[in-house]
Amino acid sequence: MGDFVLDKRLDGDTVHVCDLELSEVRLMKDSRYEWVVLVPMVADAEEVFDLSNSDYNTLNEEIKKVASALKQEFNPTKINIGALGNIVRQLHIHIICRNDGDYAWPGPVWGSGEAVPYSEPSLKETVEKVKNLLT
């Protein structure tokens, strides 16, 4: 087991928001959704069962905290939570606010059009808003 290194694709598709006890919180660079990714800072972790019991429990608490904060702040129709990893093998958990009538509704966000980048001011504002929810 080496040191934790963030996957290059995750780094390119997201922006750092803050660090929790176990995970980096990162905002997806797609303004169509309030969409964050939790990346446990555990070297070589690809699956949730690669985590120690303690880290697994911490991750679940972080998922609950982040999802609850997003639900309260953005009032989406539904929160989607998923860990796919078919393309990016590094363990990461998507937490996505979904709304009736959003771009991909009711289907999955993956493969539904191209990401719509944030404007620089909007990106900064959204990062700060999410950071303030979690810290």
Backbone bond lengths (Angstrom), bond angles and torsions (degrees), N, CA, C in turn:
res aa  C-N    CA-C-N  psi(-1)  N-CA   C-N-CA  omega(-1)  CA-C   N-CA-C  phi
1 M - - - 1.448 - - 1.526 109.53 -
2 G 1.318 115.04 123.86 1.449 119.23 177.87 1.511 111.48 -96.93
3 D 1.319 115.35 -164.39 1.454 120.77 177.09 1.529 109.68 -79.34
4 F 1.330 116.08 153.26 1.466 121.92 178.03 1.521 109.85 -64.63
5 V 1.334 116.18 130.94 1.459 123.23 174.00 1.524 106.60 -135.01
6 L 1.316 116.69 128.47 1.456 121.44 179.61 1.524 110.02 -70.54
7 D 1.328 116.64 133.26 1.456 122.21 176.86 1.533 109.99 -57.11
8 K 1.328 116.54 139.03 1.466 121.50 -176.30 1.530 112.61 -61.78
9 R 1.309 117.70 -35.57 1.467 119.51 179.79 1.528 110.47 -69.62
10 L 1.344 117.02 -42.47 1.471 119.12 175.59 1.518 110.56 -60.13
11 D 1.323 115.97 -41.26 1.463 120.20 179.84 1.524 110.65 -62.44
12 G 1.321 117.64 -39.10 1.457 121.27 -179.04 1.518 114.30 -75.39
13 D 1.340 116.82 -31.34 1.469 121.22 -176.01 1.516 113.88 -89.88
14 T 1.336 117.20 -8.52 1.462 121.64 -174.28 1.517 110.62 -134.53
15 V 1.324 114.64 169.94 1.457 121.11 173.45 1.534 107.51 -129.27
16 H 1.322 116.43 140.79 1.458 122.19 -178.35 1.522 110.26 -65.94
17 V 1.326 115.95 133.94 1.465 121.94 176.68 1.523 109.65 -106.26
18 C 1.335 116.49 -56.90 1.454 121.82 -179.41 1.523 108.54 -168.09
19 D 1.314 115.79 171.30 1.458 121.66 174.88 1.517 108.68 -111.07
20 L 1.326 115.14 134.36 1.454 121.58 170.52 1.527 107.32 -96.69
21 E 1.303 117.84 -170.85 1.462 120.49 -178.06 1.531 111.79 -57.37
22 L 1.319 117.31 -44.43 1.462 121.88 -176.76 1.524 112.96 -108.82
23 S 1.307 117.08 -35.50 1.464 121.37 -166.03 1.514 114.11 -116.85
24 E 1.339 113.68 148.35 1.454 120.26 164.06 1.519 106.99 -77.91
25 V 1.319 116.67 138.87 1.460 121.54 171.37 1.521 105.69 -103.10
26 R 1.344 115.20 126.63 1.454 120.74 -176.42 1.529 108.92 -131.20
27 L 1.319 117.06 139.70 1.460 123.08 178.62 1.525 108.81 -94.17
28 M 1.343 116.13 129.41 1.460 119.75 174.37 1.520 108.99 -67.18
29 K 1.309 116.06 141.71 1.463 121.97 179.63 1.527 109.76 -84.96
30 D 1.335 115.68 57.70 1.458 122.44 178.11 1.523 107.70 -140.36
31 S 1.316 115.62 102.83 1.464 121.16 -173.13 1.529 113.68 -71.76
32 R 1.327 117.86 -3.09 1.462 119.75 179.53 1.528 112.14 -71.98
33 Y 1.333 116.46 -18.77 1.466 121.17 -175.99 1.521 109.86 -141.02
34 E 1.334 116.59 149.60 1.457 120.21 164.61 1.526 103.75 -80.72
35 W 1.331 116.53 109.67 1.462 121.26 -167.00 1.515 108.94 -143.62
36 V 1.317 115.52 114.16 1.458 119.97 177.12 1.524 110.06 -116.89
37 V 1.307 113.93 159.24 1.458 122.29 178.39 1.520 107.15 -126.60
38 L 1.326 115.97 130.67 1.459 121.52 172.26 1.517 107.83 -98.17
39 V 1.317 116.90 128.90 1.458 121.48 178.63 1.524 107.75 -121.49
40 P 1.341 117.26 105.10 1.464 118.74 177.15 1.533 110.08 -59.16
41 M 1.321 115.73 130.78 1.470 120.75 -177.64 1.527 109.48 -84.35
42 V 1.333 114.75 62.94 1.459 123.34 -178.43 1.520 106.78 -124.57
43 A 1.307 116.70 118.82 1.458 121.45 -178.17 1.521 110.91 -58.08
44 D 1.316 115.79 136.25 1.464 124.08 172.20 1.522 115.10 67.20
45 A 1.322 119.80 11.07 1.469 120.89 178.66 1.526 109.64 -78.71
46 E 1.325 116.03 124.97 1.459 122.33 176.51 1.526 112.29 -114.77
47 E 1.316 117.07 -29.14 1.454 122.70 -176.77 1.527 108.80 -127.05
48 V 1.331 117.26 156.25 1.468 119.09 179.31 1.529 111.06 -60.95
49 F 1.325 117.62 -30.32 1.464 119.67 -179.40 1.528 112.83 -76.76
50 D 1.345 117.54 -3.89 1.465 120.80 171.93 1.527 111.25 -77.64
51 L 1.339 116.96 -14.48 1.460 121.63 -178.97 1.524 110.64 -81.25
52 S 1.312 115.75 152.28 1.465 119.81 170.37 1.524 107.94 -65.42
53 N 1.312 116.92 162.72 1.469 119.78 177.84 1.521 111.05 -57.49
54 S 1.308 116.69 -41.51 1.461 121.13 -179.90 1.534 110.78 -63.45
55 D 1.343 117.03 -46.82 1.464 120.22 179.05 1.525 111.58 -65.50
56 Y 1.318 117.23 -37.03 1.466 121.39 177.19 1.530 110.28 -60.43
57 N 1.324 116.28 -45.80 1.464 120.36 178.54 1.519 111.35 -64.46
58 T 1.334 116.44 -41.05 1.472 120.33 178.40 1.524 110.27 -63.17
59 L 1.331 117.35 -43.02 1.461 120.62 178.78 1.521 110.85 -59.82
60 N 1.311 117.39 -44.53 1.465 119.83 179.42 1.518 111.83 -62.96
61 E 1.320 117.83 -37.86 1.466 120.68 176.03 1.525 110.75 -65.88
62 E 1.337 116.96 -38.27 1.461 120.23 178.55 1.526 111.21 -67.62
63 I 1.324 117.28 -40.43 1.468 120.60 176.30 1.522 109.74 -59.22
64 K 1.315 116.20 -46.76 1.464 121.16 -179.96 1.531 110.78 -61.15
65 K 1.319 117.01 -45.02 1.463 121.79 -179.43 1.529 111.22 -61.84
66 V 1.319 116.24 -48.93 1.464 120.35 -176.62 1.523 110.57 -67.60
67 A 1.326 117.19 -47.24 1.462 120.31 -179.30 1.533 111.25 -61.08
68 S 1.315 116.68 -42.44 1.471 120.51 179.08 1.524 111.35 -63.73
69 A 1.328 116.98 -42.09 1.468 120.88 179.98 1.525 110.69 -65.25
70 L 1.336 117.16 -42.23 1.457 120.41 178.70 1.527 110.90 -65.07
71 K 1.314 116.43 -41.46 1.468 121.12 179.21 1.531 110.31 -60.90
72 Q 1.326 115.93 -45.19 1.466 120.32 -178.87 1.526 111.42 -66.45
73 E 1.322 117.10 -41.91 1.464 120.86 -175.51 1.534 113.12 -75.74
74 F 1.337 116.77 -43.80 1.461 120.38 -170.98 1.529 114.03 -103.90
75 N 1.337 117.69 -10.84 1.464 123.43 176.70 1.532 113.53 49.16
76 P 1.337 117.33 52.31 1.461 119.18 179.67 1.528 111.43 -74.02
77 T 1.335 115.27 164.44 1.456 121.22 174.20 1.525 109.93 -64.99
78 K 1.331 116.71 -39.50 1.462 122.63 -175.32 1.516 109.34 -152.07
79 I 1.338 115.71 146.88 1.465 121.57 171.40 1.527 106.91 -104.24
80 N 1.321 116.87 125.06 1.462 121.51 173.91 1.517 108.27 -99.47
81 I 1.327 116.31 132.58 1.463 122.60 178.65 1.517 107.27 -127.30
82 G 1.328 116.48 126.94 1.454 118.14 -178.80 1.507 113.52 -156.38
83 A 1.326 114.26 150.11 1.459 122.72 174.47 1.521 106.87 -127.28
84 L 1.319 117.65 97.87 1.452 120.55 -176.29 1.525 111.45 -93.38
85 G 1.305 117.16 -67.53 1.456 120.86 175.73 1.514 116.18 73.35
86 N 1.313 117.89 18.31 1.460 119.40 178.86 1.527 112.01 -72.74
87 I 1.311 117.21 -31.45 1.465 121.15 179.13 1.522 110.17 -101.93
88 V 1.320 117.26 -52.25 1.473 122.25 176.31 1.518 106.72 -98.01
89 R 1.320 116.72 112.23 1.466 120.90 -174.44 1.521 113.56 -74.39
90 Q 1.331 117.07 -27.39 1.463 119.92 -179.38 1.522 109.50 -57.98
91 L 1.332 116.53 135.18 1.456 121.08 179.89 1.523 110.32 -58.96
92 H 1.327 115.57 124.81 1.462 122.22 175.63 1.522 107.75 -154.46
93 I 1.315 114.85 145.25 1.456 122.16 -175.87 1.529 108.66 -116.44
94 H 1.329 116.29 122.93 1.461 122.00 176.50 1.524 109.09 -86.88
95 I 1.325 116.28 133.98 1.461 122.35 173.08 1.532 105.52 -127.70
96 I 1.339 115.39 112.69 1.462 120.86 -168.75 1.527 110.11 -125.62
97 C 1.323 115.75 127.31 1.460 120.76 173.09 1.527 107.63 -80.45
98 R 1.323 115.16 124.91 1.465 120.49 179.58 1.523 109.22 -118.47
99 N 1.320 115.07 145.51 1.456 121.06 -179.90 1.511 110.79 -132.13
100 D 1.311 115.26 141.61 1.450 121.76 175.70 1.525 107.86 -51.82
101 G 1.317 116.32 121.21 1.457 120.19 179.52 1.517 114.81 91.38
102 D 1.362 119.40 1.78 1.461 118.88 177.15 1.533 109.38 -67.04
103 Y 1.306 116.76 174.19 1.459 122.70 -171.52 1.526 113.12 -50.15
104 A 1.319 118.91 -41.46 1.461 121.66 -175.22 1.530 113.45 -105.64
105 W 1.322 117.80 -1.58 1.466 121.73 -173.45 1.524 111.14 -57.72
106 P 1.312 119.53 137.91 1.457 128.69 -2.29 1.527 112.72 -94.14
107 G 1.319 116.93 8.88 1.462 121.32 -177.67 1.517 112.46 -77.15
108 P 1.325 116.23 -179.10 1.467 120.87 178.95 1.529 111.15 -72.65
109 V 1.317 116.07 156.08 1.461 120.36 179.17 1.524 111.99 -75.71
110 W 1.327 116.18 -26.83 1.459 119.84 -177.82 1.519 110.31 -68.25
111 G 1.336 116.62 130.03 1.450 121.17 178.68 1.517 113.67 79.34
112 S 1.305 118.51 9.85 1.466 122.51 -179.50 1.522 110.08 -104.62
113 G 1.309 115.21 83.38 1.455 120.30 177.52 1.515 112.91 73.87
114 E 1.302 114.21 -174.57 1.458 121.95 -179.52 1.527 110.22 -96.45
115 A 1.318 115.48 146.36 1.462 120.43 176.01 1.525 109.81 -59.18
116 V 1.317 115.49 143.03 1.462 121.70 175.79 1.527 106.88 -104.63
117 P 1.340 117.17 109.80 1.465 119.28 -176.66 1.529 112.22 -62.90
118 Y 1.323 114.94 150.27 1.459 120.94 171.94 1.521 108.47 -73.06
119 S 1.331 117.05 149.68 1.457 119.46 164.87 1.531 105.94 -68.69
120 E 1.305 117.53 157.44 1.470 120.04 -178.70 1.531 111.72 -57.98
121 P 1.355 119.68 -45.70 1.466 118.61 178.13 1.532 112.72 -63.41
122 S 1.323 116.78 -40.22 1.458 120.67 -179.57 1.525 111.52 -67.27
123 L 1.327 116.99 -37.21 1.461 121.09 177.37 1.528 110.12 -62.66
124 K 1.314 116.77 -48.70 1.466 120.80 179.28 1.522 111.03 -60.09
125 E 1.328 116.70 -43.12 1.461 121.69 -179.44 1.537 110.99 -63.65
126 T 1.321 116.30 -43.75 1.461 120.16 -178.61 1.522 111.15 -68.23
127 V 1.319 117.84 -42.02 1.466 121.54 176.69 1.527 109.75 -58.62
128 E 1.321 117.06 -46.71 1.466 120.36 -179.71 1.519 111.56 -64.49
129 K 1.331 117.30 -40.56 1.457 120.95 179.61 1.527 110.18 -61.48
130 V 1.328 117.80 -47.54 1.466 121.38 -179.42 1.532 109.87 -66.75
131 K 1.310 116.73 -41.65 1.475 119.77 178.49 1.523 111.00 -59.56
132 N 1.323 116.91 -43.88 1.455 121.11 -179.58 1.529 112.03 -66.01
133 L 1.322 117.61 -29.62 1.459 121.14 176.34 1.530 112.49 -66.95
134 L 1.338 115.21 -29.80 1.475 120.09 -168.95 1.521 114.90 -107.79
135 T 1.315 116.88 -11.16 1.481 118.22 -177.38 1.522 111.15 -118.01
